[in-house]
Amino acid sequence: MTRHTIQVGNTNLPHGILILAESLPNRDGVRAGDEVVFAFSGTDYVNLPGLVLLATWRKSLPPNVSARIDDSRCTFPAQNLLSNSGFREIVETGHEAPSAQRRSGRLPIRPLTNRLNHDAAVQDVTSVFEETADHVSDVKSVKTIISELCENALTHSEFASPSYVSARAQEQVDQRRLEIALCDSGIGIRESYLTGTNEEAKERIARGADPIDLAVSGQNSSRPIPRAGEYRSNMGLGLFITRRLVEENRGQLMIVSQRDAIHCVGHISRNTYTLRNAFPGTFVVALLDPDNPLPLEEVYEEATRSVVGDMPGLTVSKGVAKESPPQPVGASTAAPTMNGRNGIPAQPGVLALRYFGTELLTRDVGLAIRAELATRLVQHGSVSVDLDGISDITPSVADEVFGKLALALGMERFAKVVLLRGGSSLARRLIEFVVKNRVK
């Protein structure tokens, strides 16, 4: 048996996290029967994002590796955090879903293993934000950030390796902030590019470009080629949108993936780092100020203009194929006729997205919508997509539905046969951005 001792000191951003990520033993060197000891120095405070990183690494180790925490030199508050965050339970018992309950202003470390986890995490983090910023009425931006980060974690891990998420509201002397941390033990951002179809991104990485910097810049998106049975389809739009929102919020964003790392502080700085030892996965932490704006619509507008440039726009229809009053999904009715697919009313030439839900957050939902939209295009030649009633749609869903369809049809044909109707200007801006980014 080999004992691997990990010294955990200051876990602040960025240097504490960098030191911590570099200090983790290579997973290939940790074997069944070995013991891992997390030794907390107690000299500095311990924050929740650092614990999310350590929990994910611990769960990625081979079976029958034992682990324990040495917190004998920790302060009492730090000892409490190790327990009530779920970290101690994950490390020492191996439980994937700790028993620690969500409390006001805090989401304990939670696993991301499927779509139900994703949706629950989005709701829980949003609730923590609302409890922190009680004067904020619109939380679309926070939902977009957490949805996209969870989507990235699930995509990188391909549902096969551990991913964890946590959030906490902090009250400081002169500032309040929300910490959101996610970590997966999957293939990483660099590998996502290198196994993808974006040859320009590969060439830039070969010339020394930082792959995380490419992702948060929105200039080059990875379009992975999925092998049989694989899920990968993410383009990286979420990291660009997240970075821009954090900048406008005057918050912080840090990403560590394999040997690459980046730390963004509002509009002030964006620094890249190279780790001596690779961290096996991708770690993301966003620090948001609930008293500062998160202008989602402005970010979408700027992204459309600056990232994809001047291209022909999409068509917004104003009187195409009037639809009957909406019926509950699956309701018995003579008109409209039912198409036999998910109980969605089959209005000729019209697809109302609200029948898939008012909050469209995951690529699985997007896949179902795209299949339905493609079927109706075959049947009717053109389709008016009704966006009324949609309160939230994420970049991942918009890309899965409209971006991929535009890539298959070509921009000119897509703009003629897919017409947007109703909905918010926010949703239409997002759809235009992802479509143009796909076909540019």
N, C-alpha and C positions, 0 to 999 in steps of 0.2 A: 504494500500500500504506500502511495505517495501522498504527502500532505502539501496542498497548494494554499499558501497564505496570501490573501489580497489585502493590502493596506488601504483603507478608505479614509481619506482626510477631508479636505475642503472639496465640495462638489459644486462650486459656483461656476457661472459661465464667463468666459469660455474655458479658461485654463484648468480649472478643477475637473471638468468633464473630460478634457483632452488627456490629462494625466491618468484619470481613472480608466478611460478606454484603452490607453496604451499599456496599462499595468496588468490587464487580464491575461492569464496564461492562454497559450494556443489550445484551442479545443481538442486538436488531434493529440495533444500531450496529456490530456486528462482521460483516464481509462476507468472502466468499471472497477469498483473496489477502492478507488482513491477518495480522499477527503478534501473538501474545499472549505477554508475558513475565511470569512469576511471580518477582518479586524478593524473596527472603527476607532480612530484615534481619540475622538472626543475633544480635540482641540478647536474644532470649528463646527459650525452648524451643518446639518445634513439636510439637503433639500430633496423633494419628492422626485424630480426628474432623474437624479442620479440613481435613486432606488429602482426606478423603472428600467434603466439601462442594466443594472446588475441582476434584476429579477429575470429579464429576458435571456441574458447570457447564462445564468444558472440553469434555466429550464431547457436550454439547448444542449446541455451536456449529456453524455451517454447514460443509459439506465444504470442503476446501482452505484452511482456516485453520491456519496453522502456530503452534506453541507451543513455548516452551523455558523452562528453569528457570535462574535466576541465583542460585546458592547460594554465591557466592564469599565472602560474609561470614558464612556459617553455621559453626557448630562442626562438628567431625568427626562426633559422634554424630548431629547433625541431618542432615548430608549422607547418612549411612548410612540413616537412616529414610526419606528421600526416595527412596532406591533400593530398599531391601529391603521396603518397604511396597507396591510396585507403582505408586506415584504417578508416578515419573519416566517409567516405560514408558508409562503411559496418556497423560500430557501430551505427551511428545516424539515418540512413535512412533504414537500413535493406537490402539494395541492395546486391544481391549476387555477381554480376559482376560489380565492380566499373568502373566509366567512365575514371579513370586515364589511360593515354596512356603510352605504353612502350617508354622509351627514351634511348638514347645511354648510356650504362653502367648500366641500371636499368630496372627490370621487376617489376611493381607494383603488389600488392597482387591480385592473380587470383584464382578463384574457380577451383577445380578439381571435376567434377561431372560425367564425361563420358569420352569415349575414345578420342573424339575430343579435349577436354581440355588437356588430357594427351599429345597428339601429339603436340599441340600448345605450351604447357609448355616446352617440350623437345627442340623444335626449338628455343623458346625465350631465355631460359637459355643458350643454346649453343651459341646463338648470343651475349649475354652479355659477355660470356667468350671470344669469338673471339675478341670482341671490347676491352677487357682488355689485352689479350695476342695476339697482332697483329702478333707476329712472329711464332705462333703455327699453323702448317698446318694440324695436325691430332687431331680431337676433339672426337674421339670414346670414350675415357675414360669419358669425361664429359657427353656425351650422355648416356653412360651406367649408371653412377651414378644417373642422374636425372630420367632416365626411370625406374630404379629399385625403387627409392624412391617414385615416383608417383604411381607405381604399388602397392607398399606396402600400400600407403595411400588409394587407391581405394579398395584394398582387405580388409583392416581392417574396413573400413566404409561400405563395401558392397554396395556402390553407394547410401546409404540411409542417411548418415549423412555428414555434411559439411567437406570438405577438402580444404586447401589453400596452394598455393606455391608462392614464391617470390624470387628474386635474385637481388644482387647489387654488382657492382665493387667499391672497395674503394681504394683510393690513400692515403697512409700514408707517414710519413716522410722518412722511410727507407724501405718500403715494399708496394707492391700492393697485394690485395687479393680479392677473389670472395666469397661472402656470398650466400649460397643457403639454403633456409628454407622451410620446409613443415610441415604441421600439419593436423591431422585428429581427429575427435571426436568419433572414433570407439571403438572396443573391446579391443585393446591394445595387446602388445606382450605376456605378461604373459597369458592372456586368450586364445590367439591363440595356445599356447603350451598346456594348460590344456584341451582344447576342441579338441585336435588333436590325432593322432595315435602314436606319438613317446613316448613310455612308458619310455624309458631311460631319456628323457628330463623331463618328469613329476616327475620321482623319484629324479632326481638331484635338481629340484626346491623344492620339498618337503623337501629335506635335506638342503635347504638354498641357493642354487645356484641362481644367478641373471639371469633372463630370457634374458635380453638384452645382457649380457655378453655371454650367450650361442649362441645367434643369430649372434653376430659380430665375434665370434670365428670360426664359420663354423663347429663346431663339432657335433652339434645337430640341425637338421632342423625340424620345425613343419610341419606336413602333416595333415592339418585339415580335419575332416570328415564333408563334407557339408550336411546340412539338406536340405529338399526340397526347391528349389527356391533360395538357397544361392550360392554365387560365390566362396567362399574361396578355394584357391588351392595353395597359396604361400608357398614356403619352407624356405624363409629367406636367400637364397643365395645372394640376392642383398645387404643385410647389411654387410655380410662378405666381398664381393668384394669391397664395398664402403669403409669399414674400412681399408682394405689393401691399397687401392689407396690413401686414405688420409694419411696413415702412410708414404708411399713412397714419397708423395708430401710434407711431413713435415707440414701438415696442422692440422686442428682440426675437431673433430666430436663429437657432443653431441646429445644424445637421451634421451628423457623423456617419459615414458609410465606408466600410473597409478602411483604407488608408487615407481617405479624403475627409475633409471637414470644412465647414464654413460657418461664420458667425456674422450676422447682420444686426446692426443697431440703428433702427429707424432709417433716416436718410443720411445718417452721419458716416457710417463705415460699413464696409463689406469685406471681411478678411478671410482668406483661405489658408488652410493648414494641411500639412502632410504628417500623418502619424508614423512613428517608428514601427509600431506593431499594428497590424490590421485588426479593427474591431469587426467581428463576424456578424454583420447585419447592418441595419440602418436605424439610427436614433434621431428623433426630431423633438425639439422643445421650442414652444412659442410662448413668449411672455407678452401679455396684452394689458393695456391700461384701459379699464372700463370707462374712464372719464374722457377718453379721446375717441375720435371718429373711426369707424370701419366702413369707408365709403365704397361698397361693393359695386354699385352701378358705375361710378366714375372709373374704377379700376377696369371693369369690362370694356368701357368705352375707350380708355387709353390703350388697353391691350389690343383691341381691334385695330386701332389706328397705328400704333407703333410697332407691334409685333408682326402683323400680317400685311400692313400697308394698304394701298389703294386697290381694291378689287371690286368687281360687280357685287352689288348687294343682293339680299334675299328679297323675295316677294311677300308682301303683307296683303292678304286678301281682305276685302271689306264686305263682300256680299255673296260669297260662294256657298252654294248648297246649304240652305237653311236647315237647321237641325231642330228636331222635336225637343220639348222640355226634357231634361235629363231624368232618367229613371235609375233607381238603385241597381248596382251591378247584379245581374242575374234575375232581375225582376221579371215577372210574367207580363208580357205586353204584346199586342198584335202588331204595333208599329212603334219603333222600327223593328225589323226582323233581326233575329240573333244569328250571328255567324258561326256559332258553335265553338269559338275560340275564347276561352276565359270569360264567357258571358258578356262580351262587350257589344253594345248596340252597333249594328251594321248600317249606319246612315250612309247612303251613297256618296262617296267622295269626301267624307268627313271623318276625322278621327279625333275624338275629345280625350286629351291626355288625363283628364281628371278621373276617368274610369280606372286608371292605374294607381290612383292615390293623389292626394293634394301635395305631398312632399315626396319628390322623386330624388332619391339620394344615392342609390347604389347601381352599379353596372348591370346587375342581374335584372333590375327593373328596366333599365335601358335596353337590354337585349330583348326582352319581351315586347317592348314598344316597337323596336326596329323590325322585329319579325311581323308584327301586325301591320305596320306601315308599309312594308315591302309587299305583303299580301294584297293590301288595298290598292297599291300602285299597279299591280298586275291586273286587278279586277277593273279599275276605273281609269287608269291612265294618269290621273293626277289626284292629289289628295290635299284637302284643306285641313291643317293641323290646328285644332282649337286649343289654345293655351289658357283659356279662362278657368279660374278655380285653382290654378297651380300656385301654391304659396312659396314653394322652394324647389329649385332644380339645380343640381350641381354640375360643374364642368364635366365630370366623369359621365354622368347620364346624358348630357347634351352631346358629348363626343360619341358615346356608344350609339345613340339614335341617329343624330343628324350628321355628325362628322364622318362616321364610317359609311353612311349611305351616300353622302356627297362624294366621298373618295371612290366609291364603286360606280356611281352614275356619271361623275364629272360635274364640275361646278355649273356649267351652262345648262345642262339638262336638269340637274337637281333644282336650280332656281326656277325652272319653268313648271316642274311637276309637283313640287312640295311647296305649298303656300302656308304661311303662318297667319293665324287669325286670333285676335283678342290677346288676352294675357297682359302682363306688365312689360314696360320697356326694358326692365332689368332682364327678364327671361329672353326677350328678343335679341338684346345686345349679346348675351352669353352665347346663344345659338349661332349668331353671325360670327362671333369670334372663333368658336371651335370649328365651324365649317371652313372658314377661310384658312385657319391654321392647318387643317388637314390637307387641303388641296393646293396650298401655296407652292 
